[in-house]
Amino acid sequence: EVQLVESGGGLVQPGGSLRLSCATSGFISSNYGMSWIRQAPGKGLEWVARITSGSATTYADSVKGRFTISRDAPKNTVYLQMNSLKPEDTAVYYCNFNPWWGQGTQVTVSS
């Protein structure tokens, strides 16, 4: 059974950092592309970042230069390092391996 479990969200001040984790099970996540997707309050889903099976990475323009997606293959875990956080980054962040989703982790950026 495929499972994705996010963690690492929380409340952070503008300019701060957080690292989100997505622990995967039921498949070898390093063999597949994985994405982070977020949903801000009252808004639709927004793709944030993707890492391919070859570890190539792509980012939404809104986070480029501030966020970094990575993976630890032995741990079957995908990360999202978020730096220079802004209030507009406030959202529920989801790990995605189509068609599976995690439960999400809340990130709130506020002073």
MARTOR-541577 format. One record per atom (N, C-alpha, C, O, CB): residue in three letters; atom name; residue number from 1; chain; y, z, x. Coordinates in Angstrom, 1 decimal. Each point is the difference from the previous one (the first is absolute). Glycine has a CB too. Example, Ala and Ser with C-alpha at 12.3 -4.5 7.8 and 13.67 -1.06 7.14 Angstrom:
2
NODE resn name resi chain c2 c3 c1
NODE ALA N 1 A -5.7 7.8 13.2
NODE ALA CA 1 A 1.2 0.0 -0.9
NODE ALA C 1 A 1.2 0.0 0.9
NODE ALA O 1 A 0.0 0.7 1.0
NODE ALA CB 1 A -1.2 0.5 -2.9
NODE SER N 2 A 2.3 -1.9 1.5
NODE SER CA 2 A 1.1 0.0 0.9
NODE SER C 2 A 1.1 0.8 -0.8
NODE SER O 2 A 1.1 0.1 0.5
NODE SER CB 2 A -1.7 -2.3 0.7
// end
This chain:
111
NODE resn name resi chain c2 c3 c1
NODE GLU N 1 A -1.2 0.0 0.8
NODE GLU CA 1 A 1.2 0.0 -0.8
NODE GLU C 1 A 1.2 0.0 0.9
NODE GLU O 1 A 0.2 0.8 0.9
NODE GLU CB 1 A -1.4 0.4 -2.8
NODE VAL N 2 A 2.1 -2.2 1.6
NODE VAL CA 2 A 1.3 0.0 0.8
NODE VAL C 2 A 0.9 1.0 -0.5
NODE VAL O 2 A 0.2 0.2 -1.2
NODE VAL CB 2 A -0.5 -2.6 1.5
NODE GLN N 3 A 0.9 3.2 0.7
NODE GLN CA 3 A 1.0 1.0 -0.4
NODE GLN C 3 A 1.1 -0.1 1.1
NODE GLN O 3 A -0.2 -0.2 1.1
NODE GLN CB 3 A -1.5 1.7 -2.1
NODE LEU N 4 A 2.9 -1.4 0.4
NODE LEU CA 4 A 1.2 0.1 0.9
NODE LEU C 4 A 0.8 1.3 -0.4
NODE LEU O 4 A 0.3 0.2 -1.2
NODE LEU CB 4 A -0.2 -2.8 1.3
NODE VAL N 5 A 0.2 3.4 0.9
NODE VAL CA 5 A 0.6 1.3 -0.3
NODE VAL C 5 A 1.3 0.1 0.9
NODE VAL O 5 A -0.1 0.1 1.2
NODE VAL CB 5 A -2.1 1.0 -1.8
NODE GLU N 6 A 3.3 -1.2 0.0
NODE GLU CA 6 A 1.3 0.2 0.7
NODE GLU C 6 A 0.4 1.4 0.2
NODE GLU O 6 A -0.3 0.9 -0.8
NODE GLU CB 6 A 1.0 -3.1 -0.1
NODE SER N 7 A 0.0 2.5 2.0
NODE SER CA 7 A 0.6 1.3 0.2
NODE SER C 7 A 1.2 -0.2 0.9
NODE SER O 7 A 0.2 -1.0 0.6
NODE SER CB 7 A -2.5 2.1 -0.8
NODE GLY N 8 A 3.1 0.0 0.4
NODE GLY CA 8 A 1.1 0.0 0.9
NODE GLY C 8 A 1.4 -0.1 -0.7
NODE GLY O 8 A 1.0 0.0 0.7
NODE GLY CB 8 A -2.6 -1.0 0.9
NODE GLY N 9 A 1.6 0.8 -2.9
NODE GLY CA 9 A 1.3 -0.1 -0.6
NODE GLY C 9 A 0.7 1.4 -0.1
NODE GLY O 9 A -0.6 1.0 0.4
NODE GLY CB 9 A -0.3 -2.9 -1.7
NODE GLY N 10 A 2.2 1.8 0.9
NODE GLY CA 10 A 0.7 1.3 -0.1
NODE GLY C 10 A 1.5 -0.3 -0.2
NODE GLY O 10 A 0.4 -1.1 -0.2
NODE GLY CB 10 A -2.1 2.2 1.5
NODE LEU N 11 A 2.4 0.0 -1.1
NODE LEU CA 11 A 1.5 -0.1 -0.1
NODE LEU C 11 A 0.6 0.0 1.4
NODE LEU O 11 A -0.4 0.8 0.8
NODE LEU CB 11 A 0.4 0.4 -3.0
NODE VAL N 12 A 0.8 -2.2 2.4
NODE VAL CA 12 A 0.6 -0.1 1.4
NODE VAL C 12 A 1.5 -0.4 -0.2
NODE VAL O 12 A 0.4 -0.6 -1.0
NODE VAL CB 12 A -2.6 -0.1 2.0
NODE GLN N 13 A 3.0 1.1 -0.1
NODE GLN CA 13 A 1.5 -0.3 0.0
NODE GLN C 13 A 0.2 -1.4 0.5
NODE GLN O 13 A -0.8 -0.6 0.7
NODE GLN CB 13 A 1.4 3.0 -0.3
NODE PRO N 14 A 0.5 -3.1 -0.9
NODE PRO CA 14 A 0.3 -1.3 0.5
NODE PRO C 14 A 0.0 0.0 1.6
NODE PRO O 14 A 0.5 0.9 0.6
NODE PRO CB 14 A 0.8 -1.4 -2.7
NODE GLY N 15 A -1.8 -0.5 2.6
NODE GLY CA 15 A -0.1 -0.1 1.5
NODE GLY C 15 A -1.3 0.6 0.6
NODE GLY O 15 A -0.3 -0.2 1.1
NODE GLY CB 15 A 2.7 0.2 -1.1
NODE GLY N 16 A -3.2 0.7 -0.9
NODE GLY CA 16 A -1.2 0.6 0.5
NODE GLY C 16 A -1.2 -0.9 0.1
NODE GLY O 16 A 0.2 -1.2 -0.3
NODE GLY CB 16 A 0.7 3.3 -0.7
NODE SER N 17 A -2.0 -1.5 1.3
NODE SER CA 17 A -1.2 -0.8 0.2
NODE SER C 17 A -1.2 0.6 -0.8
NODE SER O 17 A 0.0 1.2 -0.2
NODE SER CB 17 A 0.8 -2.0 2.5
NODE LEU N 18 A -1.7 0.0 -2.7
NODE LEU CA 18 A -1.3 0.5 -0.5
NODE LEU C 18 A -1.1 -1.0 0.4
NODE LEU O 18 A 0.3 -1.2 0.3
NODE LEU CB 18 A 0.9 2.2 -2.3
NODE ARG N 19 A -2.4 -0.5 2.1
NODE ARG CA 19 A -1.2 -0.9 0.3
NODE ARG C 19 A -0.9 0.2 -1.2
NODE ARG O 19 A -0.6 1.0 -0.2
NODE ARG CB 19 A 0.9 -0.9 2.7
NODE LEU N 20 A -0.6 -1.2 -3.1
NODE LEU CA 20 A -1.0 -0.1 -1.1
NODE LEU C 20 A -1.3 -0.4 0.6
NODE LEU O 20 A -0.1 -0.8 0.9
NODE LEU CB 20 A 1.9 0.3 -2.7
NODE SER N 21 A -2.9 1.1 1.2
NODE SER CA 21 A -1.3 -0.4 0.4
NODE SER C 21 A -0.8 -0.5 -1.3
NODE SER O 21 A 0.2 0.5 -1.1
NODE SER CB 21 A -0.2 1.3 3.0
NODE CYS N 22 A -0.9 -2.7 -1.6
NODE CYS CA 22 A -0.9 -0.5 -1.1
NODE CYS C 22 A -1.4 0.1 0.6
NODE CYS O 22 A -0.4 -0.9 0.8
NODE CYS CB 22 A 2.2 -0.7 -1.8
NODE ALA N 23 A -2.5 2.6 0.6
NODE ALA CA 23 A -1.4 0.2 0.4
NODE ALA C 23 A -0.9 -0.9 -0.9
NODE ALA O 23 A 0.1 0.2 -1.2
NODE ALA CB 23 A 0.4 2.2 2.1
NODE THR N 24 A -1.3 -3.2 -0.3
NODE THR CA 24 A -0.8 -0.9 -0.8
NODE THR C 24 A -1.5 0.3 0.2
NODE THR O 24 A -0.4 0.6 1.0
NODE THR CB 24 A 2.1 -2.4 -0.8
NODE SER N 25 A -2.5 1.5 -1.2
NODE SER CA 25 A -1.4 0.2 0.0
NODE SER C 25 A -0.7 -1.0 -0.9
NODE SER O 25 A 0.6 -0.6 -0.9
NODE SER CB 25 A -0.3 3.0 1.4
NODE GLY N 26 A -1.6 -2.7 -0.2
NODE GLY CA 26 A -0.7 -0.9 -0.8
NODE GLY C 26 A 0.0 -1.4 0.6
NODE GLY O 26 A -0.6 -0.9 -0.6
NODE GLY CB 26 A 1.1 2.3 -1.4
NODE PHE N 27 A 0.3 -1.7 3.0
NODE PHE CA 27 A 0.1 -1.2 0.7
NODE PHE C 27 A 0.6 0.2 1.3
NODE PHE O 27 A 0.6 1.0 0.3
NODE PHE CB 27 A -0.4 -2.3 -2.5
NODE ILE N 28 A -0.3 0.3 3.1
NODE ILE CA 28 A 0.6 0.1 1.3
NODE ILE C 28 A 1.3 -0.7 0.0
NODE ILE O 28 A 0.2 -1.2 0.0
NODE ILE CB 28 A -2.4 1.1 1.1
NODE SER N 29 A 3.2 1.0 -1.3
NODE SER CA 29 A 1.4 -0.5 -0.3
NODE SER C 29 A 0.5 -0.9 1.2
NODE SER O 29 A 0.9 -0.8 -0.3
NODE SER CB 29 A -0.5 2.8 -1.1
NODE SER N 30 A -0.8 -1.8 2.6
NODE SER CA 30 A 0.5 -0.8 1.1
NODE SER C 30 A -0.4 -1.4 -0.1
NODE SER O 30 A 0.5 -0.9 0.7
NODE SER CB 30 A -0.5 2.9 0.7
NODE ASN N 31 A -1.0 -2.3 -2.2
NODE ASN CA 31 A -0.5 -1.4 -0.2
NODE ASN C 31 A 0.9 -0.8 -1.0
NODE ASN O 31 A -0.3 -1.2 -0.3
NODE ASN CB 31 A -2.0 2.0 0.9
NODE TYR N 32 A 3.2 -0.1 -1.2
NODE TYR CA 32 A 0.8 -0.6 -1.1
NODE TYR C 32 A 1.5 0.2 0.1
NODE TYR O 32 A 0.4 0.9 0.7
NODE TYR CB 32 A -2.4 -0.6 -2.1
NODE GLY N 33 A 2.8 -1.1 0.7
NODE GLY CA 33 A 1.4 0.3 0.0
NODE GLY C 33 A 0.3 1.1 -1.0
NODE GLY O 33 A -0.7 0.1 -1.0
NODE GLY CB 33 A 1.1 -2.5 1.5
NODE MET N 34 A 0.6 3.2 -0.2
NODE MET CA 34 A 0.3 1.1 -0.8
NODE MET C 34 A 1.6 0.0 -0.2
NODE MET O 34 A 0.7 -0.4 0.9
NODE MET CB 34 A -2.7 1.8 -0.1
NODE SER N 35 A 2.4 -0.9 -1.9
NODE SER CA 35 A 1.4 0.0 -0.3
NODE SER C 35 A 0.5 1.3 -0.5
NODE SER O 35 A -0.7 0.9 -0.5
NODE SER CB 35 A 0.6 -3.3 0.0
NODE TRP N 36 A 1.4 2.7 0.7
NODE TRP CA 36 A 0.7 1.1 -0.6
NODE TRP C 36 A 1.0 -0.7 -1.0
NODE TRP O 36 A 0.7 -1.0 0.3
NODE TRP CB 36 A -0.9 2.5 1.7
NODE ILE N 37 A 0.2 -0.9 -3.2
NODE ILE CA 37 A 0.8 -0.5 -1.1
NODE ILE C 37 A 0.7 1.3 -0.6
NODE ILE O 37 A -0.6 1.0 -0.1
NODE ILE CB 37 A -0.9 -3.1 -0.4
NODE ARG N 38 A 2.7 1.9 0.0
NODE ARG CA 38 A 0.7 1.2 -0.5
NODE ARG C 38 A 0.6 -0.3 -1.4
NODE ARG O 38 A 0.2 -1.2 -0.3
NODE ARG CB 38 A 0.3 2.0 2.6
NODE GLN N 39 A -0.2 0.2 -3.0
NODE GLN CA 39 A 0.6 -0.1 -1.3
NODE GLN C 39 A 1.1 1.1 -0.1
NODE GLN O 39 A -0.3 1.2 -0.1
NODE GLN CB 39 A -1.8 -2.2 -1.0
NODE ALA N 40 A 3.4 0.5 1.0
NODE ALA CA 40 A 1.1 0.9 -0.1
NODE ALA C 40 A 0.1 0.4 -1.5
NODE ALA O 40 A -0.5 -0.7 -0.9
NODE ALA CB 40 A 1.7 -0.3 2.9
NODE PRO N 41 A -0.5 2.1 -2.3
NODE PRO CA 41 A 0.1 0.5 -1.4
NODE PRO C 41 A 0.7 -1.1 -0.8
NODE PRO O 41 A 1.0 -0.5 0.3
NODE PRO CB 41 A -0.8 2.9 0.5
NODE GLY N 42 A -0.9 -2.7 -1.9
NODE GLY CA 42 A 0.6 -1.0 -1.0
NODE GLY C 42 A -0.1 -1.4 0.5
NODE GLY O 42 A 0.6 -0.9 -0.7
NODE GLY CB 42 A 0.8 2.6 0.0
NODE LYS N 43 A -2.1 -2.0 1.8
NODE LYS CA 43 A 0.0 -1.4 0.6
NODE LYS C 43 A -1.5 -0.5 0.1
NODE LYS O 43 A -0.9 0.8 -0.2
NODE LYS CB 43 A 3.1 -0.4 1.4
NODE GLY N 44 A -2.3 -1.6 -0.9
NODE GLY CA 44 A -1.3 -0.6 0.1
NODE GLY C 44 A -0.6 0.2 1.4
NODE GLY O 44 A 0.6 0.7 0.8
NODE GLY CB 44 A 0.0 -2.4 -2.5
NODE LEU N 45 A -1.8 1.2 1.9
NODE LEU CA 45 A -0.7 0.1 1.3
NODE LEU C 45 A 0.7 -0.8 1.0
NODE LEU O 45 A 0.4 -1.2 -0.2
NODE LEU CB 45 A -2.5 1.6 -0.9
NODE GLU N 46 A 2.2 0.1 2.3
NODE GLU CA 46 A 0.6 -0.7 1.2
NODE GLU C 46 A -0.9 0.1 1.2
NODE GLU O 46 A -0.4 1.0 0.4
NODE GLU CB 46 A 2.7 -0.5 -1.3
NODE TRP N 47 A -2.7 -1.7 1.3
NODE TRP CA 47 A -0.9 0.0 1.2
NODE TRP C 47 A 0.9 0.4 1.2
NODE TRP O 47 A 1.1 -0.4 0.2
NODE TRP CB 47 A -2.5 -1.5 -1.1
NODE VAL N 48 A 0.8 2.7 1.8
NODE VAL CA 48 A 0.7 0.6 1.1
NODE VAL C 48 A -0.5 -0.5 1.4
NODE VAL O 48 A 0.8 -0.5 0.8
NODE VAL CB 48 A -0.4 2.5 -2.2
NODE ALA N 49 A -1.7 -2.0 1.6
NODE ALA CA 49 A -0.5 -0.4 1.3
NODE ALA C 49 A -1.5 -0.4 -0.1
NODE ALA O 49 A -0.6 0.5 -1.0
NODE ALA CB 49 A 2.3 1.0 2.1
NODE ARG N 50 A -2.1 -2.3 -0.2
NODE ARG CA 50 A -1.4 -0.4 0.0
NODE ARG C 50 A -0.5 -0.1 1.5
NODE ARG O 50 A 0.7 -0.4 0.9
NODE ARG CB 50 A -0.4 -0.8 -3.1
NODE ILE N 51 A -1.6 1.6 2.3
NODE ILE CA 51 A -0.6 -0.1 1.3
NODE ILE C 51 A -1.3 -0.8 -0.2
NODE ILE O 51 A -0.8 0.3 -0.9
NODE ILE CB 51 A 1.8 1.8 1.8
NODE THR N 52 A -1.2 -3.2 -0.1
NODE THR CA 52 A -1.2 -0.8 -0.2
NODE THR C 52 A -1.2 0.6 0.8
NODE THR O 52 A 0.1 1.0 0.7
NODE THR CB 52 A 1.4 -3.0 -1.0
NODE SER N 53 A -2.6 1.3 0.1
NODE SER CA 53 A -1.2 0.5 0.7
NODE SER C 53 A 0.2 -0.2 1.5
NODE SER O 53 A -0.7 0.7 0.8
NODE SER CB 53 A -0.8 -1.3 -2.7
NODE GLY N 54 A 2.3 -0.3 2.4
NODE GLY CA 54 A 0.3 -0.2 1.4
NODE GLY C 54 A 1.2 0.9 0.4
NODE GLY O 54 A 0.5 -0.2 1.2
NODE GLY CB 54 A -1.4 -2.1 -1.3
NODE SER N 55 A 1.4 3.2 -0.8
NODE SER CA 55 A 1.1 0.9 0.3
NODE SER C 55 A 1.3 -0.7 0.1
NODE SER O 55 A 1.0 0.6 0.6
NODE SER CB 55 A -2.6 0.8 0.6
NODE ALA N 56 A 1.8 -2.6 -1.7
NODE ALA CA 56 A 1.3 -0.6 -0.1
NODE ALA C 56 A 0.7 0.7 -1.2
NODE ALA O 56 A -0.6 0.4 -0.9
NODE ALA CB 56 A -0.2 -2.6 1.8
NODE THR N 57 A 2.1 2.4 -0.7
NODE THR CA 57 A 0.8 0.8 -1.0
NODE THR C 57 A 1.1 -0.8 -0.6
NODE THR O 57 A 0.6 -0.8 0.7
NODE THR CB 57 A -1.2 2.9 0.5
NODE THR N 58 A 0.9 -1.9 -2.4
NODE THR CA 58 A 1.2 -0.6 -0.7
NODE THR C 58 A 0.7 1.1 -0.8
NODE THR O 58 A -0.7 0.9 -0.5
NODE THR CB 58 A -0.4 -3.3 0.5
NODE TYR N 59 A 2.4 2.2 -0.2
NODE TYR CA 59 A 0.8 1.0 -0.7
NODE TYR C 59 A 0.9 -0.6 -1.0
NODE TYR O 59 A 0.5 -1.2 0.2
NODE TYR CB 59 A -0.7 2.7 1.8
NODE ALA N 60 A 0.5 -0.8 -3.1
NODE ALA CA 60 A 1.1 -0.4 -0.8
NODE ALA C 60 A 1.3 0.1 0.7
NODE ALA O 60 A 0.2 0.9 0.9
NODE ALA CB 60 A -1.5 -0.1 -2.9
NODE ASP N 61 A 2.3 -1.6 1.7
NODE ASP CA 61 A 1.3 0.0 0.7
NODE ASP C 61 A 0.6 1.4 -0.1
NODE ASP O 61 A 0.8 0.4 0.9
NODE ASP CB 61 A -0.5 -2.9 -1.3
NODE SER N 62 A -0.5 3.1 -0.7
NODE SER CA 62 A 0.7 1.3 -0.3
NODE SER C 62 A -0.5 1.1 1.0
NODE SER O 62 A 0.7 1.0 0.1
NODE SER CB 62 A -0.5 -1.7 -2.5
NODE VAL N 63 A -1.3 0.6 3.0
NODE VAL CA 63 A -0.5 1.0 0.9
NODE VAL C 63 A -0.2 -0.5 1.4
NODE VAL O 63 A -0.4 0.9 0.9
NODE VAL CB 63 A -0.8 0.1 -2.9
NODE LYS N 64 A 1.4 -2.2 2.3
NODE LYS CA 64 A -0.3 -0.6 1.3
NODE LYS C 64 A 0.9 0.8 1.0
NODE LYS O 64 A 1.2 0.2 -0.2
NODE LYS CB 64 A -1.8 -2.5 -0.8
NODE GLY N 65 A 0.0 2.6 2.1
NODE GLY CA 65 A 0.7 0.8 1.1
NODE GLY C 65 A 0.0 1.5 -0.2
NODE GLY O 65 A 0.4 0.7 0.9
NODE GLY CB 65 A 1.0 -2.7 -0.6
NODE ARG N 66 A -1.8 2.4 -1.5
NODE ARG CA 66 A 0.0 1.5 -0.3
NODE ARG C 66 A -1.4 0.5 -0.2
NODE ARG O 66 A -0.4 1.1 0.4
NODE ARG CB 66 A 2.7 -1.3 -1.4
NODE PHE N 67 A -3.2 -0.6 0.4
NODE PHE CA 67 A -1.4 0.4 -0.3
NODE PHE C 67 A -0.9 -0.7 0.9
NODE PHE O 67 A 0.2 -1.2 0.4
NODE PHE CB 67 A 0.4 1.6 -2.8
NODE THR N 68 A -1.7 0.2 2.7
NODE THR CA 68 A -1.1 -0.6 0.8
NODE THR C 68 A -1.4 0.3 -0.7
NODE THR O 68 A -0.3 1.2 -0.2
NODE THR CB 68 A 1.7 -0.9 2.3
NODE ILE N 69 A -2.1 -1.3 -2.3
NODE ILE CA 69 A -1.4 0.2 -0.6
NODE ILE C 69 A -1.0 -0.1 1.2
NODE ILE O 69 A 0.2 -0.9 0.9
NODE ILE CB 69 A 0.5 -0.1 -3.2
NODE SER N 70 A -1.7 1.8 2.3
NODE SER CA 70 A -1.0 0.0 1.0
NODE SER C 70 A -1.3 0.5 -0.5
NODE SER O 70 A -0.1 0.4 -1.2
NODE SER CB 70 A 1.9 0.0 2.9
NODE ARG N 71 A -2.8 -0.5 -0.9
NODE ARG CA 71 A -1.3 0.5 -0.5
NODE ARG C 71 A -0.8 0.7 1.2
NODE ARG O 71 A 0.2 -0.3 1.2
NODE ARG CB 71 A -0.3 -1.5 -3.0
NODE ASP N 72 A -0.7 2.7 1.4
NODE ASP CA 72 A -0.9 0.6 0.9
NODE ASP C 72 A -1.4 -0.3 -0.4
NODE ASP O 72 A -0.6 0.6 -1.0
NODE ASP CB 72 A 2.2 1.3 1.5
NODE ALA N 73 A -2.2 -2.9 0.1
NODE ALA CA 73 A -1.3 -0.6 -0.5
NODE ALA C 73 A -1.1 1.1 0.0
NODE ALA O 73 A -0.7 0.1 -1.0
NODE ALA CB 73 A 1.4 -2.3 1.9
NODE PRO N 74 A -0.9 3.0 0.2
NODE PRO CA 74 A -1.1 1.0 -0.1
NODE PRO C 74 A 0.2 1.0 -1.1
NODE PRO O 74 A -1.0 0.5 -0.6
NODE PRO CB 74 A 0.7 -0.8 3.0
NODE LYS N 75 A 1.5 0.6 -2.8
NODE LYS CA 75 A 0.3 0.9 -1.1
NODE LYS C 75 A 0.1 -0.7 -1.4
NODE LYS O 75 A 0.1 0.7 -1.0
NODE LYS CB 75 A 1.1 0.8 2.7
NODE ASN N 76 A -1.4 -2.8 -1.7
NODE ASN CA 76 A 0.2 -0.7 -1.3
NODE ASN C 76 A 1.2 0.3 -0.7
NODE ASN O 76 A 0.0 0.2 -1.2
NODE ASN CB 76 A -2.5 -0.3 1.0
NODE THR N 77 A 3.6 0.2 0.9
NODE THR CA 77 A 1.3 0.5 -0.5
NODE THR C 77 A 1.1 -1.0 0.3
NODE THR O 77 A 0.1 -0.5 1.1
NODE THR CB 77 A -0.9 2.9 -0.9
NODE VAL N 78 A 1.7 -2.6 -1.2
NODE VAL CA 78 A 1.2 -0.9 0.2
NODE VAL C 78 A 1.2 0.9 -0.1
NODE VAL O 78 A 0.0 0.9 -0.9
NODE VAL CB 78 A -1.2 -2.9 0.0
NODE TYR N 79 A 2.2 1.8 1.7
NODE TYR CA 79 A 1.2 0.8 0.0
NODE TYR C 79 A 1.2 -0.8 -0.3
NODE TYR O 79 A 0.0 -1.2 0.2
NODE TYR CB 79 A -1.1 2.7 1.5
NODE LEU N 80 A 2.1 -0.8 -2.2
NODE LEU CA 80 A 1.4 -0.6 -0.1
NODE LEU C 80 A 1.0 1.0 0.6
NODE LEU O 80 A 0.3 1.0 -0.6
NODE LEU CB 80 A -1.0 -2.3 -1.5
NODE GLN N 81 A 1.2 1.0 3.3
NODE GLN CA 81 A 1.0 0.8 0.6
NODE GLN C 81 A 1.3 -0.4 -0.5
NODE GLN O 81 A 0.4 -1.2 0.1
NODE GLN CB 81 A -1.8 1.5 2.0
NODE MET N 82 A 2.2 0.6 -2.7
NODE MET CA 82 A 1.2 -0.3 -0.6
NODE MET C 82 A 1.2 0.7 0.7
NODE MET O 82 A 0.0 1.3 -0.1
NODE MET CB 82 A -1.2 -1.7 -2.2
NODE ASN N 83 A 2.1 -0.3 2.9
NODE ASN CA 83 A 1.1 0.6 0.7
NODE ASN C 83 A 1.3 -0.4 -0.7
NODE ASN O 83 A 0.0 -0.9 -0.8
NODE ASN CB 83 A -1.3 0.9 3.0
NODE SER N 84 A 2.3 0.7 -1.8
NODE SER CA 84 A 1.4 -0.3 -0.5
NODE SER C 84 A 0.0 -0.2 -1.6
NODE SER O 84 A 0.5 -0.9 -0.5
NODE SER CB 84 A 0.0 -0.2 2.7
NODE LEU N 85 A -1.2 2.1 -2.8
NODE LEU CA 85 A -0.2 -0.1 -1.5
NODE LEU C 85 A 1.4 0.0 -0.7
NODE LEU O 85 A 0.9 0.7 0.4
NODE LEU CB 85 A -3.2 0.4 -0.1
NODE LYS N 86 A 2.3 -1.8 -1.4
NODE LYS CA 86 A 1.2 -0.1 -0.8
NODE LYS C 86 A -0.3 0.4 -1.5
NODE LYS O 86 A -1.2 0.0 -0.3
NODE LYS CB 86 A 2.1 -1.9 1.8
NODE PRO N 87 A 0.1 2.4 -2.2
NODE PRO CA 87 A -0.3 0.4 -1.4
NODE PRO C 87 A -0.7 -1.1 -0.8
NODE PRO O 87 A -0.9 0.3 -0.9
NODE PRO CB 87 A 2.9 1.1 1.0
NODE GLU N 88 A -1.7 -2.7 0.2
NODE GLU CA 88 A -0.7 -1.1 -0.7
NODE GLU C 88 A -1.5 -0.2 0.3
NODE GLU O 88 A -0.6 -0.8 -0.6
NODE GLU CB 88 A 2.9 -0.3 0.5
NODE ASP N 89 A -2.7 1.9 1.1
NODE ASP CA 89 A -1.5 0.0 0.3
NODE ASP C 89 A -0.8 0.9 -0.8
NODE ASP O 89 A -1.2 0.0 0.0
NODE ASP CB 89 A 1.8 -0.6 2.3
NODE THR N 90 A 0.1 1.4 -3.2
NODE THR CA 90 A -0.6 0.9 -0.9
NODE THR C 90 A -0.9 -0.8 -0.9
NODE THR O 90 A 0.4 -0.9 -0.7
NODE THR CB 90 A 1.5 2.5 0.8
NODE ALA N 91 A -3.2 -1.2 -0.2
NODE ALA CA 91 A -1.0 -0.7 -0.8
NODE ALA C 91 A -1.3 0.6 0.2
NODE ALA O 91 A -0.2 0.9 0.8
NODE ALA CB 91 A 1.4 -3.0 -0.5
NODE VAL N 92 A -2.1 1.7 -1.2
NODE VAL CA 92 A -1.4 0.3 0.2
NODE VAL C 92 A -0.6 -1.1 0.9
NODE VAL O 92 A 0.1 -1.2 -0.4
NODE VAL CB 92 A -0.3 2.5 -1.9
NODE TYR N 93 A -0.5 -0.9 3.3
NODE TYR CA 93 A -0.6 -1.0 1.0
NODE TYR C 93 A -1.5 0.0 -0.2
NODE TYR O 93 A -0.7 1.0 0.0
NODE TYR CB 93 A 2.6 -0.6 1.6
NODE TYR N 94 A -2.3 -1.7 -1.8
NODE TYR CA 94 A -1.5 -0.2 -0.2
NODE TYR C 94 A -0.6 -0.8 1.1
NODE TYR O 94 A 0.7 -0.9 0.6
NODE TYR CB 94 A -0.2 1.0 -3.0
NODE CYS N 95 A -1.7 0.2 2.8
NODE CYS CA 95 A -0.8 -0.7 0.9
NODE CYS C 95 A -0.8 -1.0 -0.9
NODE CYS O 95 A -0.5 0.3 -1.1
NODE CYS CB 95 A 0.3 1.6 2.8
NODE ASN N 96 A 0.1 -3.2 -1.2
NODE ASN CA 96 A -0.6 -1.0 -0.9
NODE ASN C 96 A -1.0 -0.8 0.8
NODE ASN O 96 A 0.3 -0.5 1.1
NODE ASN CB 96 A 1.7 0.4 -2.5
NODE PHE N 97 A -3.2 -0.1 0.9
NODE PHE CA 97 A -1.1 -0.9 0.5
NODE PHE C 97 A -0.5 -0.6 -1.3
NODE PHE O 97 A -0.9 0.5 -0.7
NODE PHE CB 97 A 0.3 0.9 2.8
NODE ASN N 98 A 1.1 -2.6 -2.4
NODE ASN CA 98 A -0.2 -0.6 -1.3
NODE ASN C 98 A -1.5 -0.1 -0.2
NODE ASN O 98 A -0.8 -0.4 0.8
NODE ASN CB 98 A 2.8 -0.9 -0.6
NODE PRO N 99 A -2.4 1.7 -1.5
NODE PRO CA 99 A 0.8 0.4 -1.1
NODE PRO C 99 A 0.2 1.5 -0.1
NODE PRO O 99 A 0.4 0.6 -1.0
NODE PRO CB 99 A -1.2 -2.6 -0.1
NODE TRP N 100 A 0.5 2.8 2.2
NODE TRP CA 100 A 0.0 1.4 0.0
NODE TRP C 100 A 1.4 0.6 0.4
NODE TRP O 100 A 0.7 -0.6 0.9
NODE TRP CB 100 A -3.2 0.6 -0.4
NODE TRP N 101 A 2.8 1.1 -1.1
NODE TRP CA 101 A 1.3 0.7 0.3
NODE TRP C 101 A -0.3 1.5 0.2
NODE TRP O 101 A -1.0 0.5 -0.6
NODE TRP CB 101 A 2.3 -2.2 -0.8
NODE GLY N 102 A -0.5 2.3 2.2
NODE GLY CA 102 A -0.1 1.5 0.1
NODE GLY C 102 A 0.8 0.6 -1.2
NODE GLY O 102 A 0.5 -0.7 -0.8
NODE GLY CB 102 A -0.7 0.5 3.3
NODE GLN N 103 A 0.3 1.5 -2.5
NODE GLN CA 103 A 0.7 0.7 -1.0
NODE GLN C 103 A 1.5 0.1 0.2
NODE GLN O 103 A 0.7 0.3 -0.9
NODE GLN CB 103 A -2.8 1.0 0.5
NODE GLY N 104 A 2.5 -1.6 1.6
NODE GLY CA 104 A 1.4 0.0 0.3
NODE GLY C 104 A 0.5 1.3 0.6
NODE GLY O 104 A -0.6 1.1 -0.2
NODE GLY CB 104 A 0.9 -2.7 -1.6
NODE THR N 105 A 0.7 1.6 2.6
NODE THR CA 105 A 0.6 1.2 0.6
NODE THR C 105 A 1.5 -0.2 -0.2
NODE THR O 105 A 0.6 -1.0 0.3
NODE THR CB 105 A -2.5 1.4 1.4
NODE GLN N 106 A 2.6 0.7 -2.2
NODE GLN CA 106 A 1.4 0.0 -0.3
NODE GLN C 106 A 0.8 0.2 1.3
NODE GLN O 106 A -0.2 0.9 0.8
NODE GLN CB 106 A -0.2 -0.1 -3.1
NODE VAL N 107 A 1.4 -1.7 2.5
NODE VAL CA 107 A 1.0 0.2 1.1
NODE VAL C 107 A 1.4 0.1 -0.7
NODE VAL O 107 A 0.4 -0.9 -0.7
NODE VAL CB 107 A -1.9 -0.5 2.4
NODE THR N 108 A 2.2 2.4 -1.4
NODE THR CA 108 A 1.3 0.2 -0.5
NODE THR C 108 A 0.9 0.2 1.2
NODE THR O 108 A -0.1 0.9 0.8
NODE THR CB 108 A -0.8 0.2 -3.0
NODE VAL N 109 A 2.0 -1.9 2.2
NODE VAL CA 109 A 1.0 0.1 1.1
NODE VAL C 109 A 1.3 0.4 -0.7
NODE VAL O 109 A 0.6 -0.7 -0.7
NODE VAL CB 109 A -1.8 -1.1 2.1
NODE SER N 110 A 1.6 3.0 -1.0
NODE SER CA 110 A 1.1 0.6 -0.7
NODE SER C 110 A 0.6 1.1 0.9
NODE SER O 110 A -0.8 0.7 0.7
NODE SER CB 110 A -0.1 -1.3 -3.0
NODE SER N 111 A 2.2 0.8 2.2
NODE SER CA 111 A 0.6 1.1 0.7
NODE SER C 111 A 0.2 1.2 -0.9
NODE SER O 111 A 0.5 1.0 0.4
NODE SER CB 111 A 0.7 -2.6 1.1
// end
